[in-house]
Amino acid sequence: MSGERTVRTACPYCGVGCGLKATVAGGRLLRVEGDEEHPVNRGRTCAKPIHLPSAVHARDRATVPQRRDVPDGPWRDVSWDEGIGWAAERLRSIIAEHGPESVAFYVSGQLMTEDYYVVNKLAKGFIGTNSVDSNSRLCMSSAVAGYKATFGSDGPLPSYDDLDESDCILLLGSNTAACHPIVWSRIKAAREREGRPCQVIVVDPRRTATAAEADLHLPVRPGGDVPLLLGMLHVIVRDGLTDERYLEDHTEGWDELRAQVDEWPPERAADVSGVDAALIEDAAHRFATAGAAMTCWTMGANQSTAGTDKNRALHALCLVTGQLGRPGAGPLSLTGQPNAMGGREVGGLAGLLPGYRNAASAEDRETVNTFWRLPPTAAGVSERPGLVATDLVDALHDGTVKAVWIMATNPAVSLPDSAKVHEALRRAELVVVQDAYHPTETTAFADLVLPAAAWPEKAGTTTSSERRVTLMRKAIDPPGEALPDWRILARLAAALGWEEQFAWPDAAAVHAEFVALTAGRVCDQTGLSHGRLGRDGSVRWPFTAADAERADRLRRRAALTDDLSPEVLRADAEAPDRAHHSPRLHADHVFPTSSGRARLGALSVDGVAETPDDEHPLILTTGRVGGQWHTMTRTAKAAELRAADPEPFVELHPDDAARSGVTDGERVRLVSRRGEVVVRARVDGDIRPGVAFAPFHWGLLHARPGDGQLNALSHDATDPVSRQPELKAMAVRVEALVAAVPGPRERRSPGGAVDPTGGAATGGA
Ligand code: SF4
């Protein structure tokens, strides 16, 4: 097509952070392919981004602000000035009557760092509410809490380069092959390495695509992960495989953990975890005797009432065996969303402030307030903690929070206990939704919908699981009147009286302000700018201003030798100072704790919050399928992606299916203590008896009418530290949905009336 041009960018789906090339012409996105120059994926992609054109140009894109006067009333188009002006007036009046903490923002790991920064500055610094929580609460907050507990700060230690170098990778609660396919392709390459194949151990209740290819599969019972890891640690201690020198020089708290480990011989661990003692021994030996070993995990560890301690146990496995800070070693949390990491850096969870700071710290509050040069009308960062996602739902329920501003996420589908969430949104006095799509299940509760630009209609940065920052360039204009999220917030700030403090000319200026707040922090990015990222490609942090100067010196030297190849420039930019800018964080083994040592300690062995009983005998665990993303607002637009999994389903072990009178392929009802949903049964032996699995993607707009959505079943119990909900374990029963064959006392009379001698017929499809 004439006028085509190709723009380098990054994938807007998962946290792997692959580089993409978007080809556009005439204001339309024509095709998407992998960027062969991006170091993460080298031209490869999974299926999802290939189908982005159908999502970007979908008919349900929000194109103009819309408001309505009564819940469920008709929408009418309004101008930006009217929409934002109305919302600002409503917020002003709610704050005047109920205080700033009656206002909350619920945001998303889909946002770019610039969007995230502006919402935090506005809400925490100017309005004075720390209730800015993100849907990353549902996927990564246990990883944040775990890294802080063990290493003193958030921030993944290894990088993807280590996957290439590792001799043994233990994956816990991660179906990497389906959900992080490019990471899996690197692990597979390590497995196929000539002469030194990497061993892969998978801990998962299901024999997933990942487990099927592993060297060892440990089919753990939900809630049994920490006991299993304690059993592995017991074997490592018992068989003299600990790295005593590392423990002595770089850790504290080993005595406390070791006393607990002594209590968990593999036989006891087997009883609780459901994994054979011999498999636990085997896994421990493989991990502890590997030249270089890593632990990797995702939602299966994080979405748990013991999520923080599962993370700490995975760190402990590395620390006890000295597997840190060298090629192929260390604990690497795999993030779910494209910018969950950037959100953490910018303070995008309740309780956080930009630059890995904490709202609970007076010093951090002072630093941020001073940096923001708050005018007298701004409230300043409050010392009162903000509300995490599930507490926000409770606060909307009881009326403590009156207004919620939702950005780029669909909590009406994704938060646990849907009925409670829907009622909470119904009770709110003001619901504003900023989204690229309308209607969604969440805009059904909104008073005002503001159209947001989507990828690739705006510029900004994202950080991947390995701390790599990539610039997403704008390739086309957004449809209609849609605006980048940060610009919508800047308009709101101006309407609230703070135009000057939010008057950035472009996203690059927002980014420059944010990185200045990272100076001297673990996540120092003061050497990064949109200009540098555009010129040099993606860069892992830390990347300081001094790193940038050195990179520029090396570039000038390369220019003198006429060597301007992309490889030389990228190598220079990524390794300007090996002593500091390592592919590994804390490679000097000095951690940002008060003692400089990594912290070990006793771990919680509590199981799941909701245990099965006679009425709800199965544990349902939830997750994703490879072709869909979150609540399907984008991926459902592609027929090719829908084809693999055209409808919601539940996987059941044949024994459980037989006990429930259910056969493969029939529609069944899943019932929990909170609600029910109708899905298709898939009966196979790849799942543990007593455990069921269902994906959460299908909300009310994508399921069959009346079938309901999966989070109608889930509960809102959370980890006590990370406050991440336990979306991976709820007690359910499965019921056959076909009309039951009436028994002799239930036969209907020929006219269809119920025989007076029997009860009513049951069932009904
Ligand atoms: Fe995008 Fe993740 Fe697939 Fe890479 S692995 S192409 S980042 S969805």
Residues whose N, C-alpha, C, O or C-beta is under 5 A from the ligand:
A	BS01	SF4	C11 Y13 C14 V16 G17 C18 T45 C46 K48 P49 H180 P181 I182
